[in-house]
Amino acid sequence: MTRRRVEVVPYNPEWKTLFEIEKHLLESIFLPAVVEVYHIGSTSVPGLSAKPIIDIMLAADRLEQVEKATPAIEAAGYEAKGENGIPGRRYFQKHDENGIRKVHLHSFEKGSHQLYRHLVFRDYLRSHPQDASKYADVKEKAARKYEFDIDSYIAEKSPTLKEIEQKAMEWRPVK
């Protein structure tokens, strides 16, 4: 088994462009149906350090639409992973020509709490640079401490993530 390196790098403005390319590709797969495609995660927050993997949230009217489109999504270079531990999700990964993970695609039904949670977290970090900076600092330190241990990296940053997520939900509570 190859150990995946945990790498957190400074914000890269190209991440927005990479997202836009994938967004147009995904939207074209679902035509004529309309899906919502969002840039989420740390790469979607200008100035925030992140693992250089674009996180994308796709919202469809029904998960069956995503399942029906899975062969086309796979033909576009994605690997289907099913729910991958989160009920109600259809998850995909995309790697570059060297096998390095470049995109995580999370698909949910429109109206999903998971969708709302990710968007509020992103919007909160975009609007609260001090918390974004605090989160970046924790992630950078955790990546240095656990360079080849993704589980420990996640565990190390988890309390800060939960704290900020709680602030985000108070900032923009569920309607």
N, C-alpha and C positions, 0 to 999 in steps of 0.2 A: 504494500500500500504506500502510495506517495503522500508525504505530509505536505499539506498546503500551507504556504507561507502566509502569515497574517501581515499585510502591508497596509499602512495608513499613510497617505500622501497628502501634501497641501492641495487645496482646491484647484481644479483645472477648469477654466472656462470652456474647454472643448467638450466637457461632459454634457452641457446643454445641447450642443450640436449633435453629439452621438445619440442623445435621447430623441431629438427631433427626427433623425433618420429612422430610428426604430419605430417611432410613433407612426410615421407615414406608412411604413411597411406593414405594421399591424392593422392600421385602419383599412388599408387596401385589401387585406385578407378577409375582413369581415363584411365588405361591401356586398349587397346594398344595406345590410344592417348597420346601425350606428352604435359604436362602442365608445366609451370614454377612456382615454389613455392619459395617465398622469405620470409625471416624473416625481418619484418619492425618494425617501432615504437621504443620506448625507450628501450624495452627489447633486441633489436638487437644491441645496442651500448654499447660495454664493458665499464664498469665504470659509466654508467649513471643510476641515480635513476629512478624508474618507478613504475607505478601501476603494480602489479604482474599478468599481463594478457598478454599472448603471442599474438602479432599481426602478422598475416600471410597474404601475398598477393599472390593470385593465378591468373596466367595469362593463359587464354585458347584462342584457335584460335577464338572461337565464344561463346557467352554467352549461346547459346542453349546447348552446351556441359555441362555447369554447371547445367542448368535446368534439363537436362536428368539424370545427376548424383545425383541430389538432394536427391532422396530416399536413395541412398547408403551413401551419406554424413550424412544424418539424422541417418541412421543405425549405423554410426560410432560415434554417440553421439552428433552431432551438431543439433542446432535448426535453421531452415531457417527463415530469416527475410525479404526476398525480397530485394528491393533496399535500404530500410531503410534510405530514405532521400537523397541518392546520385544516380542520374540517371546513368544508365549503369553499376551499381554495383549489385552483388548478395552477400548478407551479411549473415553470420552465426555466432552463438555463441555456445560455448561449456562450460558446467559447470561441476564441480567435484561432487562427491557423496553427498556433503553437500549443493549443489545448488550455490556454489560460482563460479562466472565467471572465466574461466581459459584461454579461447582462443577466439579471434576475427578473423574471416576469411573473408577477403575482396576479391571478385572475379571480375575481369575485363577482357575485351578482350585484347589480346596482342596489344601493340602499344598505349594503352590508356594513355592520359595525366596524369590521376590519378596514374597510375602505375609508370610512369616516376617521377612524383613529389615526391612520397613516397620514391623511391629508391635514388633520389638525396639528399633528406633531410637526410636520414639515412647515406649515404656515406659522406656527408658534416660533420655531427656530429662526425663520426668515425675519420675523418681527422682533425678536429678542436676542440681539447679538451677544449680550453677556452670557446668556445660557448656552448659546451656540458655541461660544469660545470655551466655556467650561466643559461642555460635552467633547469638543475637539481635543482638549488637553487630556481628559480621561482616556479617550480612545488612543491617542498617540502613546501615552505611557503604557497602556495595556498591550498595545502592539509590540512595543519594545520588550516588555516583560515576558510576553508569551508569543514569541515570533513564530513558533511552529505548533501552537496549541490553540486552535480556534475556540474550543469549548471554554478554556480558561479565560481567553480574551473576552468572550461574550459574558461570562460570569463576572468578570472584573468591571465591565462597563455597565452591567445591568442595573445596579442601584441608581446610578446617575440617570440612565435612560428612563427608569420608572418614575423618578422624581420629576424630571422634565415633562414626561408624558402626563403626570397628574396635574402639573401646572397648566399644561396645554388644554386639558379637558375642563379645568376651571375657567380658563381664559375664554374658551369657546365650547360651552357645554352642549351635549346632545339635545337637540330640539324635541 
